[in-house]
Amino acid sequence: MTMNAYKNNTAKSPSLLPKVFGLGQGQEQGQEQGQEHVHGQGRGRGHRNGAAAAVVFVLALLLSVSTAVSSVFAQETVFVEEQEEGFATFDPASHNETITGSLNGVGFTITPLDSAKIATANYSNVIPSLGSTQRQFVDYETTSAQFTITFDEPIESLTIYAVYFRNQTIAGNVQGYDRYDFTGLPSIAEEGFTNDTEGPAYLVNTTFTSGVIRFTGSATTFIVKGVDDLTPAPDYPQAFTFSAPPPPAPKFLLADNGITVTCDDAAVGETGVVNIGGSDVTFTKRTAAAITTENAATTCTSGITSMFRKFQNTV
C-alpha cells in the first residue's frame, strides 16, 4: 500500500508502511504460467527438458523471493547506520510496549505503546521540513491513548514530527482523537496542527494531520495524550520522530598528553570546562598580558606566540 493509498484508507491497516513480504499478484501469476509452461514442456519434450525447465523456474522463484525480501528492507528497515545528527536514533531491538534510543548521545525511553515498531521512511511529502532523507520513525497504534517520553538528561529545543495523526472519527470508525495534548512543556505548532484554545493541546485539522511541534523549554519528561471521550479501535497506526539541535562542539580540549589544554576556536575571555584526572577544571583563554601567577594554571594560551620573560621577576 502506497502512502497515498494509506492516507485514504478507512479500513483497518496493520502498519503505517507498505508490506511487501511474500510475492505480489503479478509474481504469483507468473509462477502459475511458469508451472504450466514447465508441465507443457514435460509432456511435449520429455522428462529431461521438463526437469531443466523446472530448474529454471525454481531459480526464477528464488530470485523473485530475494527481490521481495530486498524490497522489504528497502522500504521498512529497523536500523540506520548513520542517522543524521540531531535526529533520534531508535534501538532496533526495542518494540511493542517500550521503545528506547538516543538523541545527540542522550538516552531516552518511550512507554507504554501498543504494537510499536521502528520503521524507516521518507515523509517529506507531508512534512516538507524533513527533507528527502530516509529517517527512523516510531510506528504505533492509536489505542496508545497516552505515553511518556523520558530523557536521561535535559534536551533543549526538542521538536516532534507527527505523521498521519488520526482524527477521532474517520468514515464512521473511531480511529484517533480530536486533540493531542503535549503536557509538561510549552510548545509551538510550526506545521500542520492548530493550537487548541482550551489548553496546551493541538487539534487534528483534518481526517489525518501531519506536522511539527517545537518545545520551547528544556525537556526531560513529557506526556503525549490523545484527548477525547471515545476509545479508538485497534489496528489504526500513526508515527512520529523527534530531533534537537546537536550541542556545540567543545572549544576547550585536552591534548593527547593529558596535560595541555587547547582552545584554538575560543575567543579571548571565553571559558570552558575540561576534565583532567577525573576533576572538572574551568579554563579561560587570555592574552599574554592578562596572564598572572594567580591565573596561569587555569589559562589556555592557544594563539599566544611569545611569553618571553613573562615571569622573569616573579619569586
C-alpha positions in Angstrom: 0.0 0.0 0.0 1.5 3.3 -1.0 1.4 6.3 1.4 -1.4 8.0 -0.7 -3.4 4.8 -0.5 -2.7 4.6 3.2 -3.9 8.1 3.8 -7.2 7.5 2.1 -7.7 4.1 3.6 -10.6 3.9 6.1 -10.2 0.1 6.8 -8.0 -1.3 9.5 -4.4 -1.4 8.5 -1.8 -3.4 10.4 1.0 -0.9 9.6 1.8 2.6 8.5 4.2 1.4 5.8 3.7 -0.8 2.8 4.0 -4.5 3.4 5.9 -6.4 0.7 6.6 -9.7 2.5 5.6 -12.5 0.2 5.0 -12.3 -3.6 2.8 -9.8 -5.4 -0.1 -10.7 -7.6 2.0 -10.4 -10.8 4.6 -12.7 -9.4 2.0 -15.3 -8.5 0.5 -15.2 -12.0 4.0 -15.5 -13.4 4.6 -18.6 -11.3 1.4 -20.2 -12.4 2.2 -19.5 -16.0 5.7 -20.9 -15.4 4.3 -24.1 -13.9 2.0 -24.6 -16.9 5.0 -24.0 -19.2 7.1 -26.5 -17.4 4.4 -29.1 -17.4 3.8 -28.4 -21.1 7.4 -29.0 -21.9 7.4 -32.2 -19.8 4.6 -33.6 -21.9 5.9 -32.3 -25.2 9.7 -32.8 -25.0 10.2 -35.5 -22.4 11.1 -35.6 -18.8 14.6 -34.2 -19.3 13.5 -31.0 -20.8 10.7 -30.7 -18.3 13.2 -31.1 -15.4 15.5 -28.5 -16.9 12.6 -26.1 -17.2 11.7 -26.8 -13.6 15.2 -25.9 -12.5 14.9 -22.6 -14.4 11.6 -22.0 -12.7 13.0 -22.7 -9.3 15.9 -20.3 -9.9 13.4 -17.7 -11.0 11.3 -18.3 -8.0 14.4 -17.9 -5.7 15.3 -14.7 -7.5 11.8 -13.3 -7.1 11.8 -14.1 -3.3 15.2 -12.5 -3.0 13.9 -9.4 -4.7 10.8 -9.3 -2.5 12.9 -9.6 0.7 15.3 -6.9 -0.6 12.2 -4.6 -1.1 11.2 -5.2 2.5 14.5 -3.8 3.8 14.5 -1.0 1.3 11.1 0.2 2.5 10.9 -0.9 6.1 14.2 -1.4 7.9 14.9 -1.2 11.6 18.5 0.1 11.5 20.1 3.2 10.1 23.9 3.0 10.1 24.4 6.8 10.0 21.3 8.6 11.3 21.6 12.3 10.7 23.0 14.2 13.6 20.2 15.9 15.6 17.6 13.2 14.9 16.6 10.4 17.2 18.1 7.0 16.7 15.9 4.2 17.9 17.1 0.9 19.2 16.2 -1.8 16.6 15.7 -4.4 19.3 13.0 -2.3 21.1 9.4 -2.8 20.1 5.8 -3.3 21.2 5.3 -1.6 24.6 8.7 0.1 25.1 10.9 2.0 22.6 14.5 3.0 23.5 17.1 5.0 21.7 19.3 8.1 21.9 19.2 11.8 20.7 22.6 13.5 20.4 24.1 10.9 22.7 21.3 11.3 25.4 19.3 8.1 26.0 15.5 8.0 26.2 12.7 5.6 26.8 9.1 5.8 25.4 6.4 3.8 27.1 3.7 2.4 27.0 2.9 1.9 23.4 0.7 -0.5 21.5 2.2 -2.7 18.8 5.1 -0.2 18.3 7.9 -0.9 16.0 10.7 1.0 14.3 10.4 1.9 10.6 12.3 3.9 8.1 10.6 6.2 5.7 10.7 9.5 3.8 7.7 11.7 4.8 8.8 14.9 3.1 5.5 14.8 1.1 3.5 15.5 4.2 6.2 17.4 6.3 8.4 19.3 3.8 10.9 20.4 6.6 12.0 16.8 7.0 13.7 16.9 3.6 14.0 13.9 1.4 16.2 11.9 3.8 15.1 8.4 4.9 14.6 8.7 8.7 13.6 6.4 11.6 10.1 6.7 13.0 8.1 5.0 15.7 5.1 3.4 14.2 2.4 2.6 16.8 -1.4 2.1 17.1 -3.7 4.9 18.2 -5.0 2.7 21.1 -2.0 4.1 22.9 -4.0 6.9 24.4 -1.1 8.2 26.5 2.6 7.6 26.5 5.6 9.2 28.2 9.0 10.1 26.7 11.8 10.3 29.3 15.3 11.5 28.6 18.4 10.7 30.7 19.4 14.4 30.5 17.6 17.6 29.7 17.1 18.3 25.9 16.9 21.8 24.6 14.7 22.9 21.7 13.1 19.5 21.2 10.9 19.1 18.0 8.4 16.4 17.3 7.4 15.4 13.8 4.0 13.7 13.8 2.9 11.7 10.7 -0.7 11.0 9.9 -2.1 11.6 13.3 -5.7 10.5 13.1 -8.9 12.4 13.9 -11.5 10.9 16.2 -13.9 9.6 13.6 -13.0 8.6 10.0 -15.7 7.1 7.8 -17.7 6.2 10.8 -14.9 4.5 12.6 -13.3 5.7 15.8 -9.7 5.8 14.8 -8.0 8.6 16.8 -8.5 11.8 18.8 -9.8 15.3 18.2 -6.9 16.7 20.2 -3.4 15.7 21.1 -2.0 17.1 24.4 1.8 17.5 24.8 2.0 18.1 28.5 4.9 19.2 30.6 6.4 21.8 28.3 5.4 25.0 26.5 5.3 24.4 22.8 4.5 25.9 19.4 2.8 24.3 16.4 5.0 25.1 13.4 3.4 22.9 10.7 0.1 21.2 10.3 -1.5 21.4 13.7 -3.8 24.1 15.1 -3.4 25.3 18.7 -6.3 24.4 20.9 -7.6 27.4 22.9 -8.9 25.1 25.6 -5.4 24.2 26.8 -1.9 23.0 25.9 -3.2 20.7 23.1 -3.3 20.7 19.3 -6.3 20.0 17.1 -6.2 17.5 14.3 -7.2 19.7 11.5 -8.5 17.1 9.0 -9.0 13.4 8.8 -5.2 13.0 9.1 -2.8 15.6 10.3 1.0 15.6 9.8 3.0 18.4 11.3 5.7 19.8 13.5 5.5 20.8 17.2 8.5 22.5 18.8 9.0 22.7 22.5 10.4 26.0 23.9 11.6 24.7 27.2 14.1 22.1 28.4 12.7 18.6 28.0 13.3 15.8 30.5 10.0 14.0 30.7 6.7 14.8 29.0 3.5 13.1 28.0 1.7 12.7 24.7 -2.0 12.2 25.3 -4.9 11.8 22.9 -7.8 13.9 24.3 -11.3 12.5 23.6 -14.3 10.7 25.1 -14.1 7.7 22.8 -11.5 4.9 22.6 -10.1 4.1 19.1 -10.3 0.6 17.7 -7.1 -1.3 17.3 -5.0 -1.6 14.1 -5.0 2.1 13.2 -1.3 3.3 13.0 0.4 6.6 13.1 4.0 7.6 13.5 6.4 10.2 15.0 10.1 11.0 15.4 11.9 13.9 17.1 15.0 16.0 16.8 17.0 18.6 18.7 20.0 20.8 17.7 23.2 18.9 18.5 25.2 20.5 21.3 28.1 22.7 20.0 31.5 21.2 19.8 33.6 22.0 22.8 36.1 24.8 22.3 38.5 23.7 25.1 40.1 20.4 24.5 42.6 18.2 26.4 45.6 17.2 24.3 46.7 13.6 24.0 49.4 14.1 26.6 46.7 14.6 29.2 48.3 17.9 30.3 48.0 20.6 27.7 44.7 22.4 27.1 44.0 23.9 23.7 41.3 26.4 22.7 42.0 27.5 19.1 38.3 28.2 18.3 37.6 30.1 21.5 37.7 33.9 21.7 39.8 35.7 24.3 37.8 35.8 27.5 35.8 32.7 26.8 35.8 29.9 29.4 35.4 26.1 29.1 35.4 23.1 31.4 37.9 20.3 30.8 38.1 17.1 32.8 41.6 16.4 33.9 42.3 13.3 36.0 38.7 12.9 36.9 38.2 16.5 38.0 36.4 19.3 36.1 38.6 22.4 35.7 37.4 25.7 34.2 39.9 27.3 31.9 39.9 30.8 30.4 41.5 32.0 27.1 43.7 35.0 27.9 46.1 37.3 26.2 49.8 37.1 27.3 49.4 40.5 29.1 46.4 39.1 31.1 48.2 36.1 32.5 49.4 36.3 36.1 50.9 33.9 38.5 47.5 33.5 40.1 45.6 32.5 36.9 48.3 30.9 34.9 47.3 27.4 36.0 43.8 27.8 34.5 44.8 29.8 31.4 44.6 28.5 27.9 47.4 30.0 25.8 46.4 29.0 22.3 47.2 31.8 19.9 49.9 33.3 22.0 53.2 33.3 20.1 55.5 34.5 22.8 55.7 34.8 26.6 59.4 35.7 26.7 60.5 36.7 30.2 56.8 36.7 31.3 57.6 35.6 34.8 61.2 36.7 34.9 60.9 38.8 38.1 58.4 36.5 39.7 59.6 35.0 43.0 
